[in-house]
Every structure is written in C-alpha cells, then in structure tokens.
Amino acid sequence: MVQVAKTMRVEKTVVNKDVGG
C-alpha cells in the first residue's frame, strides 16, 4: 500500500515537472 502510494506520488511529481518544464 505504501509502495503504491509512493509510486503514485513520484509519477505525479514527474508529470508536474514535465508541465512546469
């Protein structure tokens, strides 16, 4: 459960970085 949440958070961060970049 924690691992899934962490993966989701990382994926969201990558998307935000792509949008910001």
PQR file with spaces between the fields and no chain letter, atoms N, CA, C, O and H, PARSE charges and radii, in Angstrom:
ATOM       1  N    MET     1       0.847   -1.198    0.000 -0.4000 1.5000
ATOM       2  CA   MET     1       0.000    0.000    0.000 -0.0000 2.0000
ATOM       3  C    MET     1       0.889    1.257    0.000  0.5500 1.7000
ATOM       4  O    MET     1       0.696    2.171   -0.802 -0.5500 1.4000
ATOM       5  N    VAL     2       1.854    1.277    0.909 -0.4000 1.5000
ATOM       6  CA   VAL     2       2.742    2.442    0.971 -0.0000 2.0000
ATOM       7  C    VAL     2       3.541    2.563   -0.327  0.5500 1.7000
ATOM       8  O    VAL     2       3.731    3.659   -0.854 -0.5500 1.4000
ATOM       9  H    VAL     2       2.011    0.534    1.561  0.4000 1.0000
ATOM      10  N    GLN     3       4.000    1.427   -0.829 -0.4000 1.5000
ATOM      11  CA   GLN     3       4.798    1.451   -2.053 -0.0000 2.0000
ATOM      12  C    GLN     3       3.975    2.006   -3.212  0.5500 1.7000
ATOM      13  O    GLN     3       4.477    2.798   -4.010 -0.5500 1.4000
ATOM      14  H    GLN     3       3.846    0.536   -0.401  0.4000 1.0000
ATOM      15  N    VAL     4       2.720    1.595   -3.305 -0.4000 1.5000
ATOM      16  CA   VAL     4       1.851    2.073   -4.389 -0.0000 2.0000
ATOM      17  C    VAL     4       1.664    3.582   -4.263  0.5500 1.7000
ATOM      18  O    VAL     4       1.746    4.309   -5.253 -0.5500 1.4000
ATOM      19  H    VAL     4       2.313    0.952   -2.657  0.4000 1.0000
ATOM      20  N    ALA     5       1.415    4.043   -3.050 -0.4000 1.5000
ATOM      21  CA   ALA     5       1.214    5.486   -2.840 -0.0000 2.0000
ATOM      22  C    ALA     5       2.480    6.247   -3.225  0.5500 1.7000
ATOM      23  O    ALA     5       2.408    7.311   -3.841 -0.5500 1.4000
ATOM      24  H    ALA     5       1.348    3.452   -2.246  0.4000 1.0000
ATOM      25  N    LYS     6       3.627    5.703   -2.864 -0.4000 1.5000
ATOM      26  CA   LYS     6       4.895    6.367   -3.184 -0.0000 2.0000
ATOM      27  C    LYS     6       5.073    6.437   -4.706  0.5500 1.7000
ATOM      28  O    LYS     6       5.473    7.469   -5.245 -0.5500 1.4000
ATOM      29  H    LYS     6       3.686    4.839   -2.364  0.4000 1.0000
ATOM      30  N    THR     7       4.771    5.331   -5.386 -0.4000 1.5000
ATOM      31  CA   THR     7       4.898    5.317   -6.851 -0.0000 2.0000
ATOM      32  C    THR     7       3.965    6.344   -7.469  0.5500 1.7000
ATOM      33  O    THR     7       4.344    7.062   -8.395 -0.5500 1.4000
ATOM      34  H    THR     7       4.446    4.493   -4.948  0.4000 1.0000
ATOM      35  N    MET     8       2.743    6.410   -6.953 -0.4000 1.5000
ATOM      36  CA   MET     8       1.777    7.369   -7.486 -0.0000 2.0000
ATOM      37  C    MET     8       2.287    8.791   -7.268  0.5500 1.7000
ATOM      38  O    MET     8       2.189    9.641   -8.153 -0.5500 1.4000
ATOM      39  H    MET     8       2.436    5.827   -6.201  0.4000 1.0000
ATOM      40  N    ARG     9       2.822    9.032   -6.098 -0.4000 1.5000
ATOM      41  CA   ARG     9       3.323   10.379   -5.787 -0.0000 2.0000
ATOM      42  C    ARG     9       4.488   10.735   -6.717  0.5500 1.7000
ATOM      43  O    ARG     9       4.569   11.853   -7.227 -0.5500 1.4000
ATOM      44  H    ARG     9       2.902    8.341   -5.379  0.4000 1.0000
ATOM      45  N    VAL    10       5.375    9.780   -6.926 -0.4000 1.5000
ATOM      46  CA   VAL    10       6.530   10.040   -7.810 -0.0000 2.0000
ATOM      47  C    VAL    10       6.036   10.323   -9.220  0.5500 1.7000
ATOM      48  O    VAL    10       6.515   11.246   -9.879 -0.5500 1.4000
ATOM      49  H    VAL    10       5.309    8.872   -6.512  0.4000 1.0000
ATOM      50  N    GLU    11       5.071    9.520   -9.685 -0.4000 1.5000
ATOM      51  CA   GLU    11       4.558    9.717  -11.044 -0.0000 2.0000
ATOM      52  C    GLU    11       3.932   11.102  -11.173  0.5500 1.7000
ATOM      53  O    GLU    11       4.124   11.788  -12.176 -0.5500 1.4000
ATOM      54  H    GLU    11       4.682    8.770   -9.149  0.4000 1.0000
ATOM      55  N    LYS    12       3.184   11.505  -10.148 -0.4000 1.5000
ATOM      56  CA   LYS    12       2.540   12.829  -10.181 -0.0000 2.0000
ATOM      57  C    LYS    12       3.610   13.919  -10.206  0.5500 1.7000
ATOM      58  O    LYS    12       3.471   14.920  -10.909 -0.5500 1.4000
ATOM      59  H    LYS    12       3.028   10.947   -9.332  0.4000 1.0000
ATOM      60  N    THR    13       4.669   13.717   -9.440 -0.4000 1.5000
ATOM      61  CA   THR    13       5.747   14.712   -9.409 -0.0000 2.0000
ATOM      62  C    THR    13       6.388   14.832  -10.788  0.5500 1.7000
ATOM      63  O    THR    13       6.701   15.934  -11.238 -0.5500 1.4000
ATOM      64  H    THR    13       4.782   12.904   -8.869  0.4000 1.0000
ATOM      65  N    VAL    14       6.582   13.705  -11.451 -0.4000 1.5000
ATOM      66  CA   VAL    14       7.193   13.720  -12.793 -0.0000 2.0000
ATOM      67  C    VAL    14       6.291   14.484  -13.746  0.5500 1.7000
ATOM      68  O    VAL    14       6.772   15.284  -14.549 -0.5500 1.4000
ATOM      69  H    VAL    14       6.328   12.809  -11.085  0.4000 1.0000
ATOM      70  N    VAL    15       4.997   14.248  -13.667 -0.4000 1.5000
ATOM      71  CA   VAL    15       4.053   14.942  -14.553 -0.0000 2.0000
ATOM      72  C    VAL    15       4.114   16.441  -14.285  0.5500 1.7000
ATOM      73  O    VAL    15       4.151   17.238  -15.222 -0.5500 1.4000
ATOM      74  H    VAL    15       4.606   13.599  -13.015  0.4000 1.0000
ATOM      75  N    ASN    16       4.124   16.825  -13.016 -0.4000 1.5000
ATOM      76  CA   ASN    16       4.181   18.249  -12.669 -0.0000 2.0000
ATOM      77  C    ASN    16       5.476   18.864  -13.201  0.5500 1.7000
ATOM      78  O    ASN    16       5.483   19.993  -13.691 -0.5500 1.4000
ATOM      79  H    ASN    16       4.093   16.177  -12.255  0.4000 1.0000
ATOM      80  N    LYS    17       6.555   18.114  -13.100 -0.4000 1.5000
ATOM      81  CA   LYS    17       7.848   18.627  -13.567 -0.0000 2.0000
ATOM      82  C    LYS    17       7.792   18.822  -15.086  0.5500 1.7000
ATOM      83  O    LYS    17       8.288   19.826  -15.598 -0.5500 1.4000
ATOM      84  H    LYS    17       6.549   17.197  -12.702  0.4000 1.0000
ATOM      85  N    ASP    18       7.199   17.879  -15.801 -0.4000 1.5000
ATOM      86  CA   ASP    18       7.090   17.989  -17.261 -0.0000 2.0000
ATOM      87  C    ASP    18       6.257   19.218  -17.625  0.5500 1.7000
ATOM      88  O    ASP    18       6.606   19.965  -18.540 -0.5500 1.4000
ATOM      89  H    ASP    18       6.797   17.064  -15.385  0.4000 1.0000
ATOM      90  N    VAL    19       5.168   19.416  -16.911 -0.4000 1.5000
ATOM      91  CA   VAL    19       4.284   20.558  -17.197 -0.0000 2.0000
ATOM      92  C    VAL    19       5.021   21.863  -16.901  0.5500 1.7000
ATOM      93  O    VAL    19       4.957   22.818  -17.675 -0.5500 1.4000
ATOM      94  H    VAL    19       4.884   18.809  -16.168  0.4000 1.0000
ATOM      95  N    GLY    20       5.729   21.885  -15.752 -0.4000 1.5000
ATOM      96  CA   GLY    20       6.445   23.101  -15.364 -0.0000 2.0000
ATOM      97  C    GLY    20       7.620   23.363  -16.297  0.5500 1.7000
ATOM      98  O    GLY    20       7.929   24.511  -16.618 -0.5500 1.4000
ATOM      99  H    GLY    20       5.780   21.109  -15.123  0.4000 1.0000
ATOM     100  N    GLY    21       8.277   22.279  -16.733 -0.4000 1.5000
ATOM     101  CA   GLY    21       9.451   22.432  -17.588 -0.0000 2.0000
ATOM     102  C    GLY    21       9.037   22.865  -18.970  0.5500 1.7000
ATOM     103  O    GLY    21       9.888   23.049  -19.840 -0.5500 1.4000
ATOM     104  H    GLY    21       8.027   21.346  -16.473  0.4000 1.0000
